[in-house]
Structure formats: C-alpha cells, structure tokens
Amino acid sequence: MGGGAIASAAHEEIKELAELFHLPVTTTLMGKGAFDENHPLSVKMLGMHGTAYANFAVSECDLLIAVGARFDDRVTGKLDEFAARAKVIHIDIDPAEVGKNRGPEVPIVGDVRQVLIDLLRRCREIGVSGNPEQTAEWLHRIDRWKSDYPLVVPHYPEILSPQEVISELGIQAPDAYYTTDVGQHQMWSAQFLNNGPRRWISSAGLGTMGYGLPAAMGAKMALPHEQVICIAGDASIQMNIQELGTLAQYGINVKTVIVNNGWQGMVRQWQQTFYGERYSSSNMEVGMPDFVMLAQAYGVKGMLVSHPDQLKDAIAEMLAHDGPVLLDAKVTRDENCYPMVAPGKSNAQMLGLPDRSHLESAELVYCASCGAKNVSSNKFCPECGAKL
C-alpha cells in the first residue's frame, strides 16, 4: 500500500480485502496508516529500512497487489530482483506510474478506493471469498519470519537508545499525529510507530530536512484538539528551528522531540558502512546549540532527558504541558538503523539481521558460496548475497 491509498482514503476497503482473502499487507513509507499495523495480517513497512519479514514476504510472494504505490528504488531495492516470482496487479490513478518501474500483469488505472469498492462489490455479487486454508501455510511462514527477525528496542543501563525514545512516545501517545524530519530518526519512527490513517506525516522521497516542525504547525492549526508531535534529529531541527518563535507567538501546542545523537545520523551510518568509516562533515557536536536554552530563549518550554530512568516521566510531563515543548533526548551516539538494504542489492539481502545460529539444524541449510548457515526458505544468503 502506497501514498495513493492514503490520499484516496482507501483504508477501510484495504482492510476488507485483506481480511476477505487472508492476505498479508505491507506499506511504503508514504502508505503508513493505510492498514492497521497492529493487525495480525500486517507486516509493516517494506524497503530499504523496512522489516525483514516484509522484505522476505515480498521477495517470496507469487502475487503482489500494489495499491497506490509507485515502486520507487527505496521500496524495490535491486529492481530486477524485486518480487521476481510474483505476478503484479498495479492499481494507481496516474497512468504514468503503472508499468514505469515494474511491469504489471494486470494494470488498473483509477482512483484506488473506487477500484477496490468495485472489486469488493463484484466479489460479493459472484460469491467469491477467501479460503483460510489457502494462505495458512504462507501466513505461518511469515509468522516465523516475524519471530526470527523482530524489530528490537535496545535498552542500555546508562544511556537512552533512539528506538527506546520513539517506542515510549508511541506507548504514551498512540493516537497522536506524528511528523518527522529526515534521517535515522525518521526510519526508526516508521519502524516503531503504529500510525492510523493520515496520522503519519513525513516528506518521504522528497528527503526534506527541517520538514517536521512546519508540518507539525500546519497539522496542529488544522486539528487544534489533536495531539501533534514532531520527531526531529539534532541536525534536521536546525534547518527551521526559528519556527519555535512561531509556536511561542501563536501559542501552537506542538511537542517536538529531538533524537539527539550528535551526528547527521544517516550520513554517519552510510560513511561507516560504505565508506570505510571516513567521517566527513557529519559530526554535529561542535557548534550544536543548547536546545533547552534555545527553546527557552524563544519562549518555549525546554526539557532535557538523557537517562533511561527519566524517559517515561519526561514524556508524560511534555505531553501534559499546556503549550509548546521541545524535549532534547540525548541518545547513544553509534546506533545504526537496521535492517538496511544496501544500494543495488535485493530486498532479501539485508544488513543488520540477528544471528540465527540458535535455530535447530533441521531448519538450516548452508550457502554453497560462503558456507554460512541460512534458513532454507531464504532466497539469498544474507552474508554474501548469493542465491540459495
């Protein structure tokens, strides 16, 4: 499900279709909220920083129904290996998107909600419904991937992890409207927040650092009685930090949380992973302002949290405050955002997956190229990328 499913407000039809035929559902970054990520059929987001189980499912599926998605490179990875076994039904309102990157067997041009309404009506008219047994084995396999490759929230004794901050926000404000800037915090937010329709607001493919705070202001002005939270990075927030003055001037009750690791975090991760740890212009420590004092200078409540024992109460205090708040959350400096699909690699070839050596030998096969142990249902070796 892509951004078109959100724009068309097709979430109810998507849920009905998924439940009718017992289909697992994944979303793009723009499609977050098109399907309830707490639903047992959800495999959450796919792509470069998607879940392992979503990427494996799309890599292994035999039918892919794309609803309002454009198959951009962050979703597909290596294009000629994306859903290579699948026949594709592509539904999109823009004919230029249909077949642009991935040729569909069944192209359907139209408003995606109306197309799904017509499809579901036709299914009812002719008495077509899903057979639970038809997808039971497939769903069981996906459940195994969920169990073997879960999204993990690290907990450290003396320092916060970024995932910990975002997860606690999701626990205390599950129905909030969330905006993000761009970078690691954006991807962790996409992984760990379960958003309802239109409650996820991110620049996605546009990649706009500084987007989060102005977007949050707009959302709050449009929905004054809703909770609006901006999740920002310590680099991104400085692109439009002057808007703290706008919050103070107009009393716009937006809560801003800075996931502060002292880096341009995604730049640092790429420099570490792909450029031999040659760090250039990505460290933000020198010249970084004191965000709490800066917020106070603008007339906004500033808060600092740096220890796991402080996090729960700090977020509760921020949410309870009647007015704008900036919370500077100091997190571990070297956390990387995983899983990650390297550029030019298949989605089944993810970096940062957990070691599976604890599994019973009956479930394992060995890679002929590098000798690594791999689950027999994998298509590619996660160590060397060879086909199994």
N, C-alpha and C positions, 0 to 999 in steps of 0.2 A: 504494500500500500504506500503510495507516494503522496506528495503535497496536493495533488489533484483530488484525492479522496477527502482531504480536509477542506479544500476550497469548495467542494461540491456538497459538503456536509453529508457524506455517504456512510457515516459510521454505523448507523442502525442497519442498513442494508448489508454492509460487510459482515456484521455480527450474525445476521440471519443466514447469509450464505455460508459462512464458516461453520455454523452450528448445524445447518441442514445437511451438509456433505462431510462434516467432521474433518475440516481442513485446517492444518496449522497456518498461522498468519505471521508474517514479518512486515516491518515497516522500514521505510527510509528515514533519514534524519528529518526531512520535511513532513513525513507522514506520521510522526509520533502523535498519538492520540486518536488516530483513525480506528484503532482497535484496543480494547482494554488490555493493558499489559499484565494485569493480574489474572486474566482469563487463562484456563489451562491450555487452550489452543494457541496462546501467544508464544512466539519465540523471540520477541522483542526486535531490536534493530539489527539489520544486516550491514555488511560492507566493511570498510577499512578498519573501523573500531566497533563493529557490530559484535554480537555474541557469537561464540564458537558454534553453538547449536543452530543458530540461524544460518550461518555461513555453510555449515555442513549440510543442513536441510536443503538449501537452495542448490548446492553443488550436486546433491544426490537425487533430487526430485525428478519425476517423469512428466509432470505438468506444472507450469508456472503461470498463474493468473496475475498479471500486472495491472493494477488499478490506479490510474493517475500518476504513474511513475515514469521517469524519462531515461532510466538506465545510464546514469552518469558514471564516470570512472571510479568515484569513491564507493559506489554501490557494487559495481561489477568486478572490480579488480581486472585481471587479465581477461579481456573481453571474449576471446575465442574459447576460453575455458569456463565462462560463466554459464551455469545451468546447462552444461553441454549435453546432458542426457534428456533434457526437457523439451516438450512441445510448449509453445508460448501462446497464450491469449493475452493480447495487449489492448486495454481499454483506455482511451485518452481523448480529450476534447480537441487537442491540437493535432491535425493530421501530419504535421511536420515531425512530430515526436515518434509517431508509430513507424517502426522499422528503421529509425535513424541510426541506432547503435546495435540493436538486436532484432533480427528479422523474426516476426511472429508468424505462426501457422494460421492464427485467427486474429486479424486486425479488426478492431471495432472503434470507430470514431464517433464520439458523442459525449455529452455530459455524463460522467461516470455514475452519478446517483440515479439518473433516469435509466441508464443502461441496466443497472442492477435491479431497479424496480421492475423493468420489463422482463428481465431474465427470471426473477423470482416469481412473477405472475405467471409466466409461461410454465415454469416448473410445477406450480400448483395446478394449472389447468390440465396438464397431461399426467399429473400424479407422480412426478419424479421426486425422489428423496434419496438421501444417502443411506448407505448400509454401514453401520458402525464397524462390522467385521472387515469391511473393505480396506479401511485405513488403520485398523487396530495395531497391526504389526509395525506399520510406519510410525504411528504416534508413540508406540513403545520404544522404538529405536531413538526417536527424538528425545524421549524422556531419559533414556540412558545418556545421551549427549549432555542433557541439562544437568544430570547428576555428576557426570565425569568432568565437565568443563563449566562450572558455575562462575558467575561474577562474584568476586570475593572482595569484601571490605577489610583491608588490613587494619589491625589495631596494634599500636605501639605503646609502651609504658609511659613515655615522657613527651611524646610529640604527636600531633594530630596527623592523620592521613587525609588526603583530599577526598577520597571516597567516603570517609567517615563523616566529614562535614556535610557533604551532599546528601548522604543517606539520612542523617539526622534531620536535615531540612525536610526531606520527603516524609519522614515519620511525623514531624510536628505540623507540617503544613501540606498535607497530601492533596488538597483541592486548590492550592494556590495557582495563579498564573505565573509561569516562570519565563524569564528572558535570560539570554546568555550573551556573552561576548564570544570570542573565537580562541580556540586553543584546547589544551588538555582539559581544563575545567568544563568546557562545552561538551566534550566527548564523555567525560565521567558523568556529567549531568544527564546526557542522553542515555547512558547505560543504567544509571541507578534511580532516576526519577520515573515514576509511572504516571504519565500525564493523561488527563481527559482531553476530549476534542477541543482544539483551539486554546489549550492551556499551556502549550509549548510554543515559544516564540524565539526563533533563532535565525540568524542570517544565512545559515547553511552554506550552500555553494558559493554565495557571494563573498564569504570569508571576511566580514567586516568587523575588525577590532574596534571596540567602542560602541557597538550597536546596542548593547544590553540596556544601558541606563536610559537613553532617549526612548527606546522601545517600551521600557517599563513605565516611563512617564505617560506615554500615549495610552497604554493599556489601563493605567490607573485612572486617567481622566475619563476614559470611555466607560470604565466599570468602577465607579468610586466606592462601591460597597464590597468589592472583592479584594482578597489579599494578593498583592503583586510583589514578587521577589526577583531581583536581578542577581544572577550569579556571574561574577566577573573574575578576571585574572588581574594580577598586580600590574601587568603591562597594559592590557586592554583598557582597564578602567581609566588610565591616564589620557586616553585619546579624547574623552569627553567629560572629564572629571569636573569641568566648570558647571556642568548641569546640576551639581549639588546645590549651587546657588539658586537654580530654578526651583528645585524641590523646596528649599527653605522659603523662597519668595512667595510661592503659591501654596505652601503647606501640603505638598503632594506626598501622601503617605506611602512611599515606596521603600522597601527594605532592600539594601544592597549588601551582598556578602562577597568579600574578596577572598578567593582561594589563593593565598599568598605564599608562593614557594621561592620568591626572589629571582625568578627567571622568566624569560619568554619561553614558557614550558614546552610547548610543542616544537619550537625551534631547537631547544636544547635536546629534546628526545631524538629528533632527526640527526642532529650533529653527533650525538653519542652513538646512534645505531648505524648510521650510513656513512659518516664522515670521520671515523676513527677518533672520536672524542676531541675533535678540533673545534673548540667552542669559540665562536666569533660573534660579538655584539649581542649575545643572548642573556648575559648576566645583568640583572636589574638592580643589584644591591646598592651600587654606588649611584647616588642621585635619586634613590627612591625616597619619596616624602614619608613623613609620619602620617599615615592615613587618618588616624584618630584625631590628631591635632588639626589636620587639614579639614576634616569634616566639621569639627567644632568651629573652625575659622569661618566656614560658610554658614554656620548656624544650624548644623545638622548634628544629631546625637551620634557620637563616635564610640565604638566599643572595640576591645581587643580580646581575642581568645587564642591561647597557644598550648593549652594542656588538655588532654582528653577528659579529665575530671571537670573541666569548666564548660565543656561544649553544650551539654543539654540545657543547663540553666541559662547560658548566654543566649542561645537561640530562643528560648522561651521568653526571656526579657526583651529581646529585639522584637519579637512578634507582638508582645503585649504593649509596647510603647505606642502612644498616640502621636504619631508623627514620623517623618523620615528618619532612618537609621542607616549608618554604614558600619558593618561589622568586619573588622580585619582579622581573618582566620589564618594564623601562621601555621603552615603545614610542612611536612618533611620535604626536603629540597630535591630529592633524587627519585621521586616516584615516577614511574612511566605508565602510560595509559595502554593497557593491554585488554583483549587481544588486539593485534595490529597486523594488517595485511600490507606487506611491503609493496612499493610501486612496481608494477609489471608482473606481480605474482598472482596466482589464483587465490580466490577467497578461501579455498581449503588449505592454503599454506599460510597459517597464522603464526606470528611471533608471540611469545609470552604465554603459551598454553602450559597448564600444570603438568608435572611429570605423572605419567600413568603407569609407572613400573610396578605399582602396588596391585594392579589387576591380575586376575588369575591367568595363568599361561594359556588356558584354553581359549581365551578371548583375544590372544595376541598372535600377530604374525611378524616376521622380520622383513625389513626392507632389503631387497637384493642389492641395492646400490651402496648403502652406508651401514647396514647391519642393525640399525635402530629398531627397537620394538614398536609396533604400531597396531592400533585396533584394526581388526580385519575389515570393518565397514568403511574405513577411511579410503579415499580415492588417491590421496597424495601423502607422501611421507612428510610429517611436519618438521623433520630435521634437515633433509636435503632437498625436498620438493619433488623427488622422483615419483612417477606414477607407480602405484602398487598393483 
